[in-house]
Amino acid sequence: MKLADFDYALPKDLIAQYPLKDRESARLMVVKRSANTVEHGIFKDFPAYLKKDDLLVLNDTKVLTCRLLGHKATGGKVEILLTKRRSGSTFEALIQPSRTKVGEKIFFDKDNELYGTVTNRKEITFHPKDANIIYEFGQVPLPPYIRREPEDLDKEYYQTVYADKEGAIASPTAGLHFTDELLKKIEASGVNIARLTLHVGLGTFKPVTADNITEHKMEQEFFQVPKASQEKIEKARNDKARIIAVGTTTLRALEAYAEGVKEGWTSLFIYPGYKFKLVDCLLTNFHLPKTTLFMLTCAFGGEKLIKQAYQEAVDKQYRFYSYGDAMLII
């Protein structure tokens, strides 16, 4: 299976640079696998595609303000993305410029009292007693295809309304379209809602460089399915009710759970040919070409149908990627 098979052409002006003020006003493409059809609507109509006793599963991870802008003692600017806490005040990080030397101090406040030391080319150790204070100086880690600096609005709109457990470096963006009011409407209609946590890490965005995609290795991401959600999942299974994953991260966590893991690390890589064990429907956004997320979507919806749907999304000028429109595959 070749990497080139998962490429597609996308005009740059279709990449959403800002969120919609009204989350529910995003467009919704509905892909019906059994009928081999594509429908177009608005996200506020999403509940119309749900059935009583369906189980809607959300990823309640919360994005950290983990993009830090600092400076060296010489005044040179340094950008740091904290990707994982190793222990205490030591973090794995992406450090730019890459020529930043091991042992250099990076300062983050005007008085140069808050600083970190580069302990290796992918690691930094902070010196305040409480390392969590560093997040007060951080920014929302917007993805690189949003070509602007983070703004105050991103603190609200790049977070789902149900975000709860801190730990992600990127948002589970399929969930960005929900409002509290819409979720209440969904529950009132007899649909069950469960929550799990998968902290989105670099593994989700690691570029696929192998020409044969089966040679690609996903990085591990932590996930947890709490007891209350386990009970809802098992009830849905027994009742043969549909399980609907909100986002690719939720789907991967559910499929890992189906393999018997309730809490831990997953490096599950899903591409066409994968046999889904648990998830019946998927709500997702439109993904970058040649990515594991696009491959997963093709695996779930059928490669030919999803590629046709993406071309239709381009033709009809859908908004793409994190702040873009939504796709429901049923």
Secondary structure in CASP SS format (residue, H / E / C, confidence):
PFRMAT SS
TARGET T0000
AUTHOR 0000-0000-0000
METHOD secondary structure of the structure
MODEL  1
M C 1.00
K E 1.00
L H 1.00
A H 1.00
D H 1.00
F H 1.00
D C 1.00
Y C 1.00
A C 1.00
L C 1.00
P C 1.00
K H 1.00
D H 1.00
L H 1.00
I E 1.00
A C 1.00
Q C 1.00
Y C 1.00
P C 1.00
L C 1.00
K C 1.00
D C 1.00
R H 1.00
E H 1.00
S H 1.00
A C 1.00
R E 1.00
L E 1.00
M E 1.00
V E 1.00
V E 1.00
K E 1.00
R C 1.00
S C 1.00
A C 1.00
N C 1.00
T E 1.00
V E 1.00
E E 1.00
H E 1.00
G E 1.00
I E 1.00
F H 1.00
K H 1.00
D H 1.00
F H 1.00
P H 1.00
A H 1.00
Y H 1.00
L C 1.00
K C 1.00
K C 1.00
D C 1.00
D C 1.00
L E 1.00
L E 1.00
V E 1.00
L E 1.00
N E 1.00
D C 1.00
T E 1.00
K E 1.00
V E 1.00
L C 1.00
T C 1.00
C C 1.00
R E 1.00
L E 1.00
L E 1.00
G E 1.00
H E 1.00
K C 1.00
A C 1.00
T C 1.00
G C 1.00
G C 1.00
K E 1.00
V E 1.00
E E 1.00
I E 1.00
L E 1.00
L E 1.00
T E 1.00
K E 1.00
R E 1.00
R E 1.00
S E 1.00
G C 1.00
S C 1.00
T E 1.00
F E 1.00
E E 1.00
A E 1.00
L E 1.00
I E 1.00
Q E 1.00
P C 1.00
S C 1.00
R C 1.00
T C 1.00
K C 1.00
V C 1.00
G C 1.00
E C 1.00
K E 1.00
I E 1.00
F E 1.00
F C 1.00
D C 1.00
K C 1.00
D C 1.00
N C 1.00
E C 1.00
L C 1.00
Y E 1.00
G E 1.00
T E 1.00
V E 1.00
T E 1.00
N E 1.00
R C 1.00
K C 1.00
E E 1.00
I E 1.00
T E 1.00
F E 1.00
H C 1.00
P C 1.00
K C 1.00
D C 1.00
A H 1.00
N H 1.00
I H 1.00
I H 1.00
Y H 1.00
E H 1.00
F H 1.00
G C 1.00
Q E 1.00
V C 1.00
P C 1.00
L C 1.00
P C 1.00
P C 1.00
Y C 1.00
I C 1.00
R C 1.00
R C 1.00
E C 1.00
P C 1.00
E C 1.00
D H 1.00
L H 1.00
D H 1.00
K H 1.00
E H 1.00
Y H 1.00
Y C 1.00
Q C 1.00
T C 1.00
V C 1.00
Y C 1.00
A C 1.00
D C 1.00
K E 1.00
E E 1.00
G E 1.00
A E 1.00
I C 1.00
A C 1.00
S C 1.00
P C 1.00
T H 1.00
A H 1.00
G H 1.00
L H 1.00
H H 1.00
F C 1.00
T C 1.00
D H 1.00
E H 1.00
L H 1.00
L H 1.00
K H 1.00
K H 1.00
I H 1.00
E H 1.00
A H 1.00
S C 1.00
G C 1.00
V C 1.00
N E 1.00
I E 1.00
A E 1.00
R E 1.00
L E 1.00
T E 1.00
L E 1.00
H C 1.00
V C 1.00
G C 1.00
L H 1.00
G H 1.00
T H 1.00
F C 1.00
K C 1.00
P C 1.00
V C 1.00
T C 1.00
A C 1.00
D C 1.00
N E 1.00
I H 1.00
T H 1.00
E H 1.00
H C 1.00
K C 1.00
M C 1.00
E C 1.00
Q C 1.00
E E 1.00
F E 1.00
F E 1.00
Q E 1.00
V C 1.00
P C 1.00
K H 1.00
A H 1.00
S H 1.00
Q H 1.00
E H 1.00
K H 1.00
I H 1.00
E H 1.00
K H 1.00
A H 1.00
R H 1.00
N H 1.00
D H 1.00
K C 1.00
A C 1.00
R C 1.00
I E 1.00
I E 1.00
A E 1.00
V E 1.00
G C 1.00
T H 1.00
T H 1.00
T H 1.00
L H 1.00
R H 1.00
A H 1.00
L H 1.00
E H 1.00
A H 1.00
Y H 1.00
A H 1.00
E C 1.00
G C 1.00
V C 1.00
K C 1.00
E E 1.00
G E 1.00
W E 1.00
T E 1.00
S C 1.00
L C 1.00
F C 1.00
I C 1.00
Y C 1.00
P C 1.00
G C 1.00
Y C 1.00
K C 1.00
F C 1.00
K C 1.00
L C 1.00
V C 1.00
D C 1.00
C E 1.00
L E 1.00
L E 1.00
T E 1.00
N E 1.00
F C 1.00
H C 1.00
L C 1.00
P C 1.00
K C 1.00
T C 1.00
T H 1.00
L H 1.00
F H 1.00
M H 1.00
L H 1.00
T H 1.00
C H 1.00
A H 1.00
F H 1.00
G H 1.00
G C 1.00
E H 1.00
K H 1.00
L H 1.00
I H 1.00
K H 1.00
Q H 1.00
A H 1.00
Y H 1.00
Q H 1.00
E H 1.00
A H 1.00
V H 1.00
D H 1.00
K C 1.00
Q C 1.00
Y C 1.00
R C 1.00
F E 1.00
Y C 1.00
S C 1.00
Y C 1.00
G C 1.00
D C 1.00
A E 1.00
M E 1.00
L E 1.00
I E 1.00
I C 1.00
END
